[in-house]
């Protein structure tokens, strides 16, 4: 995974604040995985649901309320 891109080439990702975000593809958000060196993909049924989710979590400083983000934050807090 050393050469893997950790950013999205889509131009509509500049609002994303969440530090665990990796990329977007269609109606799917790719985030850091819970298991080391993995990714987690969350697929939405349509663009409207994806945008609603992003506006609630990914694009705001409320990203910490996302259940996946909470699990990932715990992953790092367990390391200290």
C-alpha positions in Angstrom: 0.0 0.0 0.0 3.1 2.2 0.0 2.3 3.8 -3.3 -1.5 4.1 -2.7 -3.0 7.5 -3.1 -4.5 8.7 0.2 -6.6 11.4 -1.4 -9.4 11.6 -3.8 -9.0 12.9 -7.3 -12.6 14.1 -7.4 -12.9 17.8 -7.2 -15.9 17.7 -4.8 -13.8 16.5 -1.9 -12.2 19.8 -0.9 -14.8 20.3 1.9 -14.0 17.0 3.6 -12.6 17.7 7.1 -12.5 14.1 8.6 -8.9 12.9 9.0 -9.9 9.3 8.2 -11.3 10.1 4.8 -9.4 8.5 1.9 -11.5 8.9 -1.3 -14.8 9.0 -3.1 -16.0 6.9 -6.0 -19.6 7.1 -7.2 -21.8 6.9 -4.1 -19.1 5.3 -2.0 -16.9 6.9 0.6 -13.6 5.2 1.4 -12.2 5.7 4.9 -9.3 4.3 6.8 -9.9 0.8 8.0 -10.2 -0.4 11.6 -7.7 -3.2 10.8 -4.2 -1.8 10.1 -3.4 -1.3 6.4 -7.0 -1.6 5.3 -9.8 0.6 4.0 -13.5 0.7 4.9 -16.0 1.4 2.1 -19.5 2.8 2.8 -21.9 2.8 -0.1 -25.0 4.9 -0.3 -28.0 4.1 -2.5 -27.9 7.5 -4.2 -26.1 10.8 -4.4 -28.7 12.5 -2.1 -27.9 10.1 0.7 -24.2 10.5 0.2 -24.4 14.3 0.3 -26.6 14.2 3.4 -24.1 12.0 5.2 -21.2 14.2 4.2 -23.0 17.3 5.3 -23.7 15.7 8.7 -20.2 14.3 9.3 -17.4 14.3 6.7 -17.6 18.0 5.7 -17.9 19.3 9.3 -16.1 19.4 12.5 -18.8 17.1 13.8 -17.1 14.2 12.0 -16.4 12.7 15.5 -20.1 11.9 15.7 -19.7 9.4 12.8 -19.8 5.8 14.2 -16.8 4.8 12.0 -14.8 7.8 13.2 -15.5 6.9 16.8 -14.2 3.4 16.2 -11.1 4.7 14.5 -10.4 7.3 17.2 -10.6 4.4 19.8 -8.1 2.5 17.6 -5.6 5.3 18.1 -6.4 6.0 21.7 -5.7 2.3 22.4 -2.1 2.7 21.0 -1.2 5.3 23.7 
